[in-house]
Amino acid sequence: MTSATYWGPDFDALRETDPEIADVILGELRRLRSGLQLIASENFTSPAVLAALGSTLSNKYAEGYPGRRYYGGCAEVDKAEEIGISRAKELFSAEHANLQPHSGASANLAAYGAFMSPGDTLLGMALPHGGHLTHGTKVSFSGKWFNAKHYGVSKQTEHIDYDEVRDLAREHQPKVIVCGGSAIPRTIDFATFREIADEVGAILIVDAAHFIGLVAGLAIPSPVPYADVVTFTTHKVLRGPRGGAIVCKAEHAKAIDKAVFPMMQGGPLMHSVAAKAVNLKECQTAEYQAYARQVIVNAQALTKGLEGEGLRAVTGGTDTHLALLDLTETGATGAEAASRCDAAAIVLNKNAIPYDPQPPSVASGVRVGSPSVTTQGMGPDEMSRIAALIGRAIRDTTGAHAAEIAAEVGDLVAAHPAYPEPRA
Ligand SMILES: Cc1ncc(COP(=O)(O)O)c(C=O)c1O
């Protein structure tokens, strides 16, 4: 079927049915087009992925797996899921893949559920040191249901303290060790995590939500050969639809599939599964690999520029798509810096730094990421300009210069639009 005969998403119909929501969507598009998006976990997915997301596959109930569904009429969605699974296995050289998790948190919930029962011990990275809520924090199921223990980073180097990981693993004999997180600027030593897991007989889960796109683009080493299970989100550097996924060793395939459905989820979102398949095809191109390498080059250029503005890079730099900056020398807190940047159309987030004296709601740092600006086609020159704009915004304590900085941001993004201008 060609696009000319496809009955697909129709924005004019939405405008007619619900002008309020149509306005929200247009407003968001204008926001994306007029500001700098430096949230490390965000990106601009492609029109092809958006088309799959807005398709009639959203209608289909498909509980189960291809060829083993609880509903009829699944022949077409089966194809989408099979294509996606085989692309994921090929891209990551994985023995098994499951594209059904609705999100990264759901993928982690399923991965834990596959191996642990309530009360079992989980060893994960502490959230204030760069881990994630789902790695055993008290407010998450992972800390409420499991006996969570946490490792962190060394105070001196700010890198993961592998000796501490080993000591805690020996002491607590966890069922599962999880590594990965949401504010780790450096690559992780998966071989050492594997060694530690083997020593204590633990399952190793790598939560690659943040960096899987760099792995897909062959820009950093893959955790797949080392981990029992790799969970990830599909919407960060990877640049697919919002969602989650899991790849694992063949020996864990049954346990993972059963944990995703029926243990943790009901019917899969088949429009999203199809959109994940589209994204995984995009990831197989030389163009995507160039993008993944550029993401890192840009993150490093942005970090260097920010250091020039008096922000200290935690760990002294980055190997990935994100940097964590300590603002102590600037006199601003993370919350103040994020709100001053926001006023100047620069979107980033406040973030705790390791051993942060401030509460998380204030924080001493900010986190910046390069995926979105790289997708826009920006390079190191633009990163230097962005760093200077961030420096000016943070020093603008009264907001007197916010409009003028926002105008410069406007010039920068006009040359590299996130998406085409909406039709009138
Ligand atoms: C490391 C990590 N794991 C899991 C998640 C959860 O993903 P989601 O928000 O899709 O549930 C995130 C989200 O930021 C993350 O950074």
The ligand as an SDF file (V2000), in Angstrom:
LIG
                    3D

 16 16  0  0  0  0  0  0  0  0999 V2000
   18.5250    4.0930   33.6990 C   0  0  0  0  0  0  0  0  0  0  0  0
   17.0390    4.1980   33.5290 C   0  0  0  0  0  0  0  0  0  0  0  0
   16.2790    3.1100   33.7180 N   0  0  0  0  0  0  0  0  0  0  0  0
   14.9560    3.1540   33.6100 C   0  0  0  0  0  0  0  0  0  0  0  0
   14.3090    4.3220   33.2660 C   0  0  0  0  0  0  0  0  0  0  0  0
   12.8200    4.3400   33.2410 C   0  0  0  0  0  0  0  0  0  0  0  0
   12.3090    4.5350   31.9850 O   0  0  0  0  0  0  0  0  0  0  0  0
   10.7870    4.9990   31.8030 P   0  0  0  0  0  0  0  0  0  0  0  0
   10.7340    6.4270   32.1630 O   0  0  0  0  0  0  0  0  0  0  0  0
   10.5160    4.7220   30.3410 O   0  0  0  0  0  0  0  0  0  0  0  0
    9.9660    4.1370   32.6910 O   0  0  0  0  0  0  0  0  0  0  0  0
   15.0500    5.4770   33.0320 C   0  0  0  0  0  0  0  0  0  0  0  0
   14.3610    6.7340   32.6980 C   0  0  0  0  0  0  0  0  0  0  0  0
   14.8720    7.7800   32.6470 O   0  0  0  0  0  0  0  0  0  0  0  0
   16.4600    5.4170   33.1860 C   0  0  0  0  0  0  0  0  0  0  0  0
   17.2170    6.5040   33.0220 O   0  0  0  0  0  0  0  0  0  0  0  0
  1  2  1  0
  2  3  1  0
  2 15  2  0
  3  4  2  0
  4  5  1  0
  5  6  1  0
  5 12  2  0
  6  7  1  0
  7  8  1  0
  8  9  2  0
  8 10  1  0
  8 11  1  0
 12 13  1  0
 12 15  1  0
 13 14  2  0
 15 16  1  0
M  END
$$$$
